[in-house]
Amino acid sequence: MRAVVVREFGQSPSVETLPEPTCPSDGVVLRVEATGVCRSDWHAWAGHDPDVTLPFVPGHELAGTVVQAGPYVRHWSPGSRVTTPFACACGTCPVCAAGQHQVCPYQRQPGSTDDGSFAELVAVHHADTNLVALPSELSSVVAASLGCRLATAYRALHTHGRVRPYDEVVVVGAGGAGLSAVMVAQAAGAHVVAVDPSPGAREAAAVLGADAVEPAGTPEETAALLTKATNGGAHISLDTLGSPSTAATSVLSLRRRGRHVQVGLLLADDAWTALPMAWVIAWELELYGCHGMSARDYPALLTAVAAGSLDPSRLVHRTTTLDDAPAALLALGTPGHEPGIVVVTP
């Protein structure tokens, strides 16, 4: 099969011919029909993720068709169209038994612990726990956006943010995850303010219904603009990029008793990021991390998509080929890169 391969961190990946993946006894092999290019893939390529070892195939936002199922798989067979969360839980440990699959200590991740979906075929472990059936009317290109950015934004806002109509929501960073958050918050009836240095990203956020703000110097200065734009501060703020300055901006933009959700990854030198904790204590702010969404929680998201309140097709900026996937991956590290989600169709 053909696949994108990273052989050295920070060096250009190559498209190579690799052996087809072995089907796990409790898993499946999927023919990849579409896979999103995500900033998490860029972090893996850059060597920021300690779980990634060389060489590896990136990619974790995927949609495809089952071509082989292991002998212990009960619910899936060849021909099933599916997607999967990026965190594939074991389904049997105490954490999973408590319903928290997204933080399973034994999880496996395509594109991280295992070869990913920048390929014609990909193996997915623990299929009965992790696969999600795709409705026939949902294209694979659009479905590829569900598995990481849209699902994470949905859970960040509904589970952690507890978003309600007329809430003030700040989204720091208007890339794929940020635009997903804008869409989810808008669908919930909230007023959304998005902030991003890229004019293209701000325009994309405005098209989705957000008031778009350009950053102004320090996190304190940007937060002052956001506080004004949200009539005294946000009820919910999300850092969807992941940097010390964007995380601080998100926290400082909250009103008293507000809720910050960290969606963007903070890795490598940013793993121990300082936050304005005096502010957190004095204003009784809530801080959450959001590590995606488990397969068992997808029905509500898919129901919203089917009802038309969420339209993931508006998040897809363009599609590209496997041969061009390395360039699309490297572009995620470039300031002002194209807005929205780029989807590879192997």
Backbone torsions as a table, in degrees:
resi	resn	phi	psi	omega
1	MET	NA	158.6	175.8
2	ARG	-94.2	142.0	-177.9
3	ALA	-155.9	155.5	171.3
4	VAL	-84.0	129.6	-176.2
5	VAL	-123.7	130.2	172.4
6	VAL	-100.4	116.5	-179.5
7	ARG	-105.7	-19.2	175.6
8	GLU	-140.8	132.1	178.5
9	PHE	-59.9	134.3	176.3
10	GLY	79.3	0.5	178.4
11	GLN	-107.1	154.4	-176.1
12	SER	-57.8	128.2	175.0
13	PRO	-69.4	165.5	178.5
14	SER	-126.7	156.3	174.2
15	VAL	-97.8	120.2	-173.0
16	GLU	-130.8	167.9	171.9
17	THR	-97.7	121.5	-177.7
18	LEU	-120.2	160.9	172.3
19	PRO	-63.2	149.7	176.7
20	GLU	-65.7	146.5	-178.6
21	PRO	-67.2	148.4	174.9
22	THR	-79.5	136.7	-179.1
23	CYS	-76.0	124.7	176.1
24	PRO	-65.2	150.7	-179.2
25	SER	-62.7	-30.5	178.7
26	ASP	-108.7	16.1	-174.9
27	GLY	-130.7	-165.6	-177.1
28	VAL	-137.0	164.4	164.9
29	VAL	-110.3	129.7	179.5
30	LEU	-108.6	141.8	164.4
31	ARG	-83.9	117.7	-174.0
32	VAL	-76.2	122.4	177.3
33	GLU	-99.1	-26.1	178.1
34	ALA	-162.3	146.4	177.8
35	THR	-150.3	130.8	-178.3
36	GLY	-77.5	153.3	175.2
37	VAL	-100.9	110.8	-169.1
38	CYS	-115.8	152.9	178.2
39	ARG	-62.0	-26.5	174.4
40	SER	-62.2	-35.8	174.9
41	ASP	-62.6	-39.1	179.0
42	TRP	-64.5	-42.4	177.4
43	HIS	-59.7	-41.9	178.5
44	ALA	-62.9	-44.5	179.0
45	TRP	-60.8	-38.0	-177.4
46	ALA	-76.0	-9.8	179.6
47	GLY	87.7	18.3	-178.2
48	HIS	-82.6	-17.7	-173.9
49	ASP	-99.8	114.1	-176.2
50	PRO	-67.2	-16.0	179.3
51	ASP	-79.7	-10.7	-175.0
52	VAL	-94.4	127.3	176.0
53	THR	-119.0	149.9	-178.5
54	LEU	-85.8	151.8	-15.6
55	PRO	-76.8	162.9	178.4
56	PHE	-151.7	160.3	175.3
57	VAL	-104.0	121.5	179.3
58	PRO	-73.2	176.8	171.9
59	GLY	110.7	125.5	-179.5
60	HIS	-144.0	-9.7	175.9
61	GLU	-96.8	102.4	-167.1
62	LEU	-140.4	155.1	170.0
63	ALA	-140.9	142.0	-178.0
64	GLY	-172.2	-169.2	-176.5
65	THR	-121.3	135.0	178.3
66	VAL	-66.1	127.8	175.1
67	VAL	-111.5	-18.4	177.9
68	GLN	-153.4	137.9	177.5
69	ALA	-123.3	140.3	179.8
70	GLY	-70.9	165.3	-174.8
71	PRO	-66.6	-20.5	-178.8
72	TYR	-97.7	5.0	178.8
73	VAL	-83.7	125.9	-175.7
74	ARG	-102.2	-30.0	-166.6
75	HIS	-107.0	-2.0	-175.0
76	TRP	-133.0	148.3	-179.1
77	SER	-146.2	164.5	178.2
78	PRO	-52.8	135.9	-178.0
79	GLY	103.3	-15.7	179.0
80	SER	-70.0	130.1	174.6
81	ARG	-91.9	126.5	-170.3
82	VAL	-144.6	164.7	163.2
83	THR	-130.2	-179.1	-179.2
84	THR	-155.8	148.0	170.3
85	PRO	-63.4	159.7	177.5
86	PHE	-71.5	-28.3	177.2
87	ALA	-96.2	103.5	-177.4
88	CYS	-91.5	106.6	-173.1
89	ALA	-77.0	159.3	177.7
90	CYS	-74.7	-30.6	177.6
91	GLY	84.1	-4.3	-173.9
92	THR	-125.7	-15.1	-176.2
93	CYS	-76.1	169.7	179.5
94	PRO	-59.0	-35.2	178.3
95	VAL	-64.6	-44.4	177.8
96	CYS	-66.3	-37.8	178.6
97	ALA	-62.7	-26.6	176.8
98	ALA	-83.2	0.2	177.4
99	GLY	87.3	12.3	-176.8
100	GLN	-106.6	57.9	-175.4
101	HIS	-58.3	-31.8	-173.4
102	GLN	-67.8	-14.3	176.5
103	VAL	-120.6	26.2	176.7
104	CYS	-53.8	129.1	-179.2
105	PRO	-70.1	-13.8	-179.0
106	TYR	-110.9	18.8	-177.0
107	GLN	-62.6	153.5	172.9
108	ARG	-121.9	145.9	-175.7
109	GLN	-129.8	120.7	170.4
110	PRO	-57.8	137.8	-179.7
111	GLY	81.7	1.9	180.0
112	SER	-135.7	-81.6	176.3
113	THR	-75.0	-25.0	-179.9
114	ASP	-130.1	159.4	175.3
115	ASP	-58.3	143.7	-171.0
116	GLY	-105.1	-157.7	-165.4
117	SER	-99.7	8.9	169.4
118	PHE	-79.0	62.5	-171.7
119	ALA	-162.9	167.9	177.1
120	GLU	-76.1	-27.8	179.6
121	LEU	-135.4	149.1	176.8
122	VAL	-145.8	143.8	175.5
123	ALA	-94.5	139.8	176.5
124	VAL	-125.4	125.7	-178.8
125	HIS	-85.7	159.7	175.7
126	HIS	52.1	55.4	-170.8
127	ALA	-60.4	-41.0	-176.6
128	ASP	-66.0	-24.3	177.4
129	THR	-85.8	-30.9	-163.8
130	ASN	-115.1	-17.2	-178.3
131	LEU	-80.8	148.1	179.0
132	VAL	-126.7	125.0	179.1
133	ALA	-69.9	139.2	178.3
134	LEU	-99.0	132.9	174.8
135	PRO	-65.7	148.7	-174.5
136	SER	-61.1	-29.8	-176.6
137	GLU	-79.9	-7.3	-179.4
138	LEU	-96.1	116.0	-178.2
139	SER	-68.7	156.7	179.8
140	SER	-66.0	-34.9	178.6
141	VAL	-61.3	-45.9	179.0
142	VAL	-70.0	-39.8	-179.2
143	ALA	-63.0	-27.5	-179.3
144	ALA	-63.4	-23.3	179.8
145	SER	-78.0	-13.0	-175.4
146	LEU	-75.1	-35.5	-162.9
147	GLY	-69.5	-17.6	179.1
148	CYS	-133.4	-70.9	-168.1
149	ARG	-68.7	-49.7	-178.1
150	LEU	-70.1	-42.5	179.4
151	ALA	-63.4	-40.7	179.3
152	THR	-65.3	-44.2	179.0
153	ALA	-63.2	-39.5	-179.6
154	TYR	-61.7	-47.6	-179.1
155	ARG	-70.5	-37.2	179.1
156	ALA	-58.2	-42.6	-176.1
157	LEU	-82.7	-40.2	-175.0
158	HIS	-85.2	-38.8	-177.9
159	THR	-86.0	-52.8	-177.1
160	HIS	-85.5	-45.8	-177.7
161	GLY	-75.7	-24.2	-178.1
162	ARG	51.8	48.2	-173.0
163	VAL	-62.7	142.0	179.6
164	ARG	-133.6	160.9	174.8
165	PRO	-55.0	140.4	177.4
166	TYR	74.1	2.7	171.7
167	ASP	-62.8	151.9	170.9
168	GLU	-94.6	123.5	-176.8
169	VAL	-123.5	130.4	174.2
170	VAL	-108.0	132.3	175.6
171	VAL	-118.9	113.5	-178.8
172	VAL	-96.2	109.3	-175.9
173	GLY	101.8	119.2	-176.0
174	ALA	-115.6	47.6	169.0
175	GLY	-83.4	-154.0	-178.8
176	GLY	-60.2	-44.4	179.4
177	ALA	-69.3	-40.8	-180.0
178	GLY	-64.9	-43.9	178.1
179	LEU	-65.4	-35.0	174.5
180	SER	-61.2	-43.0	179.4
181	ALA	-64.6	-39.7	176.4
182	VAL	-58.3	-46.2	-178.5
183	MET	-63.2	-44.3	-178.3
184	VAL	-65.9	-44.0	-179.5
185	ALA	-65.5	-40.8	177.0
186	GLN	-60.3	-43.5	-179.3
187	ALA	-63.5	-27.5	179.6
188	ALA	-83.4	-2.5	178.5
189	GLY	88.3	15.2	179.9
190	ALA	-86.2	160.5	168.8
191	HIS	-92.3	126.9	-171.5
192	VAL	-117.3	134.9	171.9
193	VAL	-121.4	123.3	179.2
194	ALA	-110.8	143.1	179.3
195	VAL	-128.3	133.5	-178.8
196	ASP	-161.7	143.3	179.0
197	PRO	-72.8	-18.5	-176.0
198	SER	-85.7	124.1	176.1
199	PRO	-58.6	-37.4	178.8
200	GLY	-64.2	-40.1	178.8
201	ALA	-67.9	-40.9	178.5
202	ARG	-64.0	-39.1	177.9
203	GLU	-63.4	-42.5	179.0
204	ALA	-63.0	-39.4	177.7
205	ALA	-65.5	-39.1	179.7
206	ALA	-65.8	-37.6	177.7
207	VAL	-60.7	-33.7	179.1
208	LEU	-82.9	-2.0	173.1
209	GLY	109.6	5.3	-179.7
210	ALA	-88.8	153.0	163.7
211	ASP	-81.2	124.5	-173.7
212	ALA	-102.4	134.0	-176.4
213	VAL	-124.3	138.9	174.7
214	GLU	-88.1	135.8	178.2
215	PRO	-58.5	153.9	-178.5
216	ALA	-133.4	86.2	173.4
217	GLY	71.7	-121.7	-173.9
218	THR	-75.5	163.7	173.5
219	PRO	-55.4	-37.6	179.4
220	GLU	-63.5	-41.1	-179.3
221	GLU	-68.5	-41.8	177.8
222	THR	-66.3	-41.7	179.3
223	ALA	-62.0	-33.1	177.7
224	ALA	-64.2	-40.0	175.8
225	LEU	-63.5	-41.6	-178.9
226	LEU	-68.5	-37.3	178.0
227	THR	-62.5	-41.0	177.3
228	LYS	-66.2	-41.4	-177.1
229	ALA	-70.3	-18.9	-179.3
230	THR	-109.4	18.9	175.5
231	ASN	58.1	45.3	175.5
232	GLY	112.9	5.3	178.2
233	GLY	117.4	156.6	-175.4
234	ALA	-83.0	145.3	167.2
235	HIS	-72.8	-35.2	-177.8
236	ILE	-137.3	133.4	173.9
237	SER	-130.1	145.5	178.8
238	LEU	-128.8	130.7	166.3
239	ASP	-94.5	106.0	-177.7
240	THR	-98.6	-2.6	177.4
241	LEU	-92.5	-60.5	-179.4
242	GLY	101.6	85.2	173.8
243	SER	-158.2	160.7	178.6
244	PRO	-57.0	-40.6	-176.8
245	SER	-72.6	-39.7	-179.4
246	THR	-71.4	-35.3	176.7
247	ALA	-64.8	-44.2	178.4
248	ALA	-64.0	-41.6	178.1
249	THR	-58.6	-43.2	-179.1
250	SER	-61.4	-47.3	-178.8
251	VAL	-64.9	-42.4	-176.3
252	LEU	-71.8	-16.0	-179.5
253	SER	-84.1	-5.1	-176.3
254	LEU	-78.6	152.9	167.5
255	ARG	-87.3	174.8	-179.7
256	ARG	-59.1	137.7	-179.0
257	ARG	67.2	20.5	178.9
258	GLY	-77.6	173.3	-173.4
259	ARG	-128.2	120.6	175.9
260	HIS	-100.7	134.0	176.0
261	VAL	-121.1	123.0	178.5
262	GLN	-90.1	108.8	179.8
263	VAL	-101.9	-45.4	178.9
264	GLY	-67.3	141.3	-177.1
265	LEU	-71.4	140.1	172.3
266	LEU	-118.0	102.8	-172.8
267	LEU	-128.2	174.7	176.4
268	ALA	53.1	-125.1	-176.3
269	ASP	-66.5	-16.6	-178.9
270	ASP	-96.5	3.9	-174.7
271	ALA	-63.7	-31.5	177.6
272	TRP	-109.2	80.1	-174.6
273	THR	-96.3	129.5	177.7
274	ALA	-76.4	141.2	175.9
275	LEU	-126.7	156.7	-178.6
276	PRO	-72.1	78.0	-171.7
277	MET	-70.5	-25.5	174.6
278	ALA	-61.7	-38.5	176.1
279	TRP	-64.2	-44.8	-179.3
280	VAL	-59.4	-43.5	-177.7
281	ILE	-70.8	-49.9	-174.4
282	ALA	-64.7	-34.2	-177.9
283	TRP	-101.2	5.1	179.8
284	GLU	50.3	53.7	179.2
285	LEU	-81.4	154.3	176.3
286	GLU	-108.2	132.5	179.4
287	LEU	-117.8	130.1	-179.8
288	TYR	-131.0	149.1	163.1
289	GLY	-101.3	154.6	178.4
290	CYS	-133.8	113.9	-176.2
291	HIS	-108.5	60.5	176.5
292	GLY	76.1	-157.3	-177.3
293	MET	-146.6	137.9	-177.1
294	SER	-75.9	159.1	-179.0
295	ALA	-59.2	-33.7	-177.7
296	ARG	-65.9	-16.9	-178.9
297	ASP	-100.2	3.1	-178.2
298	TYR	-69.4	-29.3	-175.0
299	PRO	-52.6	-41.3	-179.8
300	ALA	-63.6	-40.6	177.8
301	LEU	-64.2	-46.8	-179.5
302	LEU	-66.0	-32.6	176.2
303	THR	-64.6	-41.5	178.2
304	ALA	-65.3	-37.4	177.0
305	VAL	-66.4	-44.7	-179.5
306	ALA	-63.9	-34.5	-179.3
307	ALA	-77.5	-13.4	179.2
308	GLY	89.8	-1.0	178.0
309	SER	-72.0	-24.9	171.2
310	LEU	-120.5	131.5	179.4
311	ASP	-124.3	87.8	-176.3
312	PRO	-61.2	-20.6	179.8
313	SER	-60.6	-25.6	179.7
314	ARG	-72.2	-14.3	179.2
315	LEU	-87.4	-19.3	-175.5
316	VAL	-81.4	114.3	-178.3
317	HIS	-78.6	-44.3	178.7
318	ARG	-166.5	165.3	172.2
319	THR	-109.7	158.3	179.2
320	THR	-148.6	176.9	-175.5
321	THR	-98.6	167.9	176.8
322	LEU	-60.6	-37.3	-179.9
323	ASP	-63.6	-30.4	-179.5
324	ASP	-94.6	-2.4	-178.6
325	ALA	-60.6	-39.8	178.6
326	PRO	-58.0	-40.6	179.2
327	ALA	-66.4	-39.6	178.5
328	ALA	-64.9	-36.5	178.6
329	LEU	-66.1	-48.7	-178.2
330	LEU	-64.6	-29.7	-178.3
331	ALA	-65.4	-21.3	-179.5
332	LEU	-66.4	-18.2	176.7
333	GLY	-90.6	4.2	-177.3
334	THR	-98.3	126.6	177.6
335	PRO	-57.2	138.2	177.8
336	GLY	72.9	24.3	178.8
337	HIS	-65.1	165.6	-173.4
338	GLU	-56.5	141.1	-177.5
339	PRO	-77.2	165.5	176.8
340	GLY	78.6	-166.5	-173.3
341	ILE	-108.8	130.9	172.7
342	VAL	-96.7	130.5	-176.8
343	VAL	-118.3	129.1	177.4
344	VAL	-91.8	135.2	177.2
345	THR	-115.7	92.1	-175.6
346	PRO	-61.3	NA	NA
